[in-house]
């Protein structure tokens, strides 16, 4: 499948509906003009590419000049088996497949890649990053469960930002413990008074701000340039 950007009358890049190999997973790709990187999303259990929270975050990143891919991690048949929703290795494989495919498409191959994971999707993003190595240059977790990726945390050297709600008790502790095990640039941002899904007024806007700054820094900013020069 050859990707082509579709632009509306204002010249903006509109959504492109894609089918990701090898199993034909449905996705929505947006590439704004002059995109500085591409963020692949991993939604949490019971959600999909149409997660309103991830869609809002993606739109915010698009406004900051970052391309985004939201896609379903499972087929309709796979979703019927509830165990698949928590199969972190399977979900990570789907992320690896997505990055591999994007790396072959001319319109996206030249972009640095980042991962944004929510809840259990954050664990899948960490496992995928451990497998992909330098092909992923930044990770952001929203209300993530990094404990579900405990077997790879010591391998992560990708710049990783963990964002947690200040009232998301239990999950805060999981993220604090994970932070101590991560290598490379890392940070924990706690959004005051926010709960697990960040429904409180302004909470998701804070997530967008933190994520955009992190991705811009490590995919498009001086830190990214220094990292690329170091590995060239």
C-alpha positions in Angstrom: 0.0 0.0 0.0 1.4 3.4 -1.0 0.5 6.2 1.3 -0.5 9.6 -0.1 -1.2 12.7 1.9 -4.7 14.1 1.4 -5.1 17.8 1.9 -8.3 19.9 2.3 -9.0 23.3 0.8 -7.0 25.1 3.6 -3.9 23.1 2.7 -3.9 21.2 6.0 -3.3 17.5 6.0 -6.5 15.6 6.7 -7.0 12.2 8.1 -5.9 9.2 6.0 -7.6 5.9 6.7 -5.1 3.1 6.5 -5.0 -0.7 6.8 -1.9 -1.9 8.6 -0.2 -5.1 7.5 0.1 -8.0 8.2 -3.5 -8.4 9.5 -5.2 -5.3 8.1 -5.7 -3.3 11.3 -7.7 -0.1 10.8 -5.9 3.1 11.5 -6.1 6.9 11.1 -2.9 8.7 10.0 -2.5 12.5 10.2 0.6 14.3 8.8 0.6 18.1 9.3 2.8 20.2 7.0 6.4 20.2 8.0 5.9 17.3 10.5 8.9 16.9 12.8 8.1 13.4 13.9 5.4 10.7 13.9 3.7 9.5 17.1 2.1 6.0 17.2 -0.6 5.6 19.8 -1.3 2.5 21.9 -4.7 2.7 23.6 -5.7 1.0 26.8 -7.8 -2.0 27.4 -11.4 -1.8 26.2 -10.6 1.1 23.9 -9.8 1.6 20.2 -8.4 4.0 17.7 -11.5 6.1 18.4 -10.7 6.7 22.0 -11.9 10.3 22.6 -9.0 11.0 25.0 -6.3 9.7 22.6 -8.0 11.5 19.7 -7.8 14.8 21.7 -4.1 14.2 22.5 -3.4 13.4 18.9 -5.1 16.6 17.7 -3.0 18.6 20.2 0.2 17.0 18.9 -0.9 17.7 15.3 -1.2 21.4 16.1 2.4 21.2 17.4 3.7 19.9 14.1 3.7 16.2 15.0 2.2 13.5 12.8 0.0 10.8 14.5 -1.2 7.3 13.9 -4.1 5.9 15.9 -4.9 2.3 15.1 -6.8 -0.7 16.4 -4.3 -3.1 18.1 -6.6 -6.1 17.6 -8.9 -7.4 14.9 -12.6 -7.7 15.7 -12.2 -11.5 16.1 -9.3 -11.1 18.5 -11.2 -8.6 20.6 -13.8 -11.3 21.3 -11.2 -13.1 23.4 -10.9 -10.8 26.5 -7.4 -12.3 27.3 -6.0 -10.6 24.1 -6.8 -7.1 25.6 -4.2 -7.8 28.3 -1.8 -9.7 26.1 1.1 -7.2 26.3 3.4 -9.1 24.1 0.8 -9.4 21.3 0.0 -5.7 21.6 3.7 -4.8 21.5 4.1 -6.9 18.3 1.4 -4.9 16.7 3.2 -1.7 17.5 6.5 -3.1 16.1 4.6 -4.1 12.9 3.2 -0.6 12.6 6.6 1.1 13.1 8.2 -1.3 10.6 5.5 -0.5 8.0 5.7 3.2 8.5 9.5 2.9 8.1 9.0 1.5 4.6 6.4 4.0 3.4 8.1 6.9 1.5 5.8 9.6 3.1 6.7 8.5 6.6 10.0 6.8 6.4 12.1 9.9 7.0 10.3 10.9 10.2 11.6 10.0 13.7 9.1 7.9 15.6 7.7 8.2 19.1 5.2 6.1 21.0 2.3 7.3 23.2 0.7 4.7 25.4 -2.3 4.9 27.7 -3.0 2.5 30.6 -2.1 -1.0 29.4 -1.1 0.5 26.1 1.8 2.1 27.9 3.2 -1.3 28.8 2.9 -2.4 25.2 4.8 0.7 24.1 7.6 0.0 26.5 7.9 -3.6 25.3 7.8 -2.5 21.7 10.5 0.1 22.4 12.7 -2.5 23.9 12.4 -4.6 20.7 12.8 -1.6 18.3 15.9 0.0 19.9 16.9 3.2 18.2 14.0 3.2 15.8 11.9 4.7 18.6 13.3 8.0 19.9 10.8 9.0 22.6 8.0 7.5 24.7 5.1 9.2 26.6 2.9 7.2 29.0 -0.5 8.6 30.1 -1.9 6.9 33.2 0.2 3.9 32.3 0.8 0.5 33.8 4.5 0.1 33.3 4.5 -2.7 35.9 3.0 -4.9 33.2 6.3 -4.4 31.2 8.5 -5.1 34.2 10.6 -7.6 32.4 11.9 -4.9 29.9 12.2 -1.8 32.1 15.9 -2.2 32.7 16.4 -2.3 28.9 14.7 1.0 28.1 17.1 3.8 27.2 14.6 5.7 25.1 13.7 9.1 26.6 10.6 8.3 28.5 8.0 10.6 30.2 5.5 9.1 32.6 2.3 11.2 33.2 0.1 10.2 36.1 -3.0 11.8 37.7 -2.4 13.1 41.2 -5.5 11.2 42.4 -4.7 8.0 40.5 -3.6 6.2 43.7 -1.8 2.9 43.1 -0.9 3.8 39.5 1.3 6.6 40.9 3.3 4.1 42.8 3.7 1.8 39.8 5.1 4.7 37.8 7.5 5.8 40.6 8.9 2.3 40.8 9.2 2.1 37.0 11.0 5.4 36.8 13.7 4.2 39.1 14.5 1.3 36.7 14.5 3.2 33.4 17.7 4.2 31.8 18.4 7.3 29.7 16.4 10.6 29.9 13.3 10.1 32.0 10.7 12.1 34.0 7.5 11.7 36.0 4.9 14.4 35.7 1.9 14.3 38.1 -1.2 16.2 37.1 -2.7 17.6 40.3 -6.1 16.1 41.3 -6.5 14.1 38.1 -7.9 10.6 38.1 -7.0 7.7 35.9 -8.8 8.9 32.7 -8.0 12.6 33.2 -11.6 13.7 32.9 -11.2 16.7 35.2 -11.2 20.2 33.6 -7.8 21.0 32.2 -6.3 17.6 33.1 -6.1 16.3 29.5 -4.8 19.7 28.3 -1.9 19.3 30.8 -1.2 15.9 29.3 -1.1 17.4 25.8 1.3 20.1 26.9 3.7 17.7 28.7 3.6 15.2 25.8 4.1 17.9 23.1 7.1 19.3 25.0 8.7 15.9 25.4 8.2 14.8 21.9 9.3 18.1 20.4 12.5 18.0 22.6 13.5 14.5 21.7 12.2 14.1 18.2 12.7 17.6 16.8 14.7 19.7 19.2 18.4 20.1 20.1 18.4 16.9 22.2 17.2 14.9 19.3 19.8 16.3 17.0 22.5 15.6 19.4 21.3 12.0 19.8 21.2 11.4 16.1 24.7 12.8 15.7 25.9 10.6 18.5 24.6 7.5 16.7 25.6 8.5 13.1 
